Amino acid sequence: MQTLSENKCFGGIQGVYSHASEACGCDMTFGLFLPEQAAEGPVPILWYLSGLTCTHENAMVKAGAQCWAAQHGVALVFPDTSPRGAGVANDEAYDLGQGAGFYVNATEKPWAANYKMWDYVTEELPALVTANFTVEEERQGITGHSMGGHGALTMAMRLPGRFRSVSALAPIANPTQSDWGRKQFTAYLGPDEALWAQHDAALLMRRLGFDGPVLIDQGSKDQFLEQLKPESLAYAMTERRQQGIFRMQSGYDHSYFFVSTFIGDHIAFHAEALYRD
């Protein structure tokens, strides 16, 4: 692992690191904020998964999350959204290829060689982070925005016991029925829609639910509501009687102005679960 930068931030350290990824077959970069409490002992982890076109840097710079994480004594991990590099398959469209990994393990050519983002985020990167930083493996939460909200929800539901809490900001909630899903799942996973269903938050909520608290925020003026399909997730949570909160925030769009407005609520929500005995 190589340290690209480390900056003091709200008493803690905001670092950026790179490493050779076995899962993705290329070098990967991630951000990690460690609050000052980590100097005294391990702190809980909150994973933040970003959306389409983003790198590790978008939320790290734009969300204002470090202020709240420092206050609550929580580490923040900002993974990249896809494998990258000259030898990694790509597409001219912004919603496929580099920057658009959709947090799945691709099985179809040419994507299968590198696009193993499920394994990267759920196995390889957690092992690296817990081995090299002062964090608690037993206390983890996960959140994300848009495509990252999709990833956070699907990982939380499919990995019972891994995360104490899950939240999402404007998640792609029902990708098997959306242009942000059907296109990518066809490319990465092939035509078998049974495989797609394993990566659809609304379908997983109906089938599995989550064994902890859930928080969803969605802007009412989000320009991508047709692709996000938040109502499908809200219905599924209601049908399952899922412990959780779904909030439609009046007037907010899909941007980081929306994310930065509510990220403090989300970190406080996770901190409550992460520090509960």
Disulfide bonds with the S-S distance in Angstrom:
none
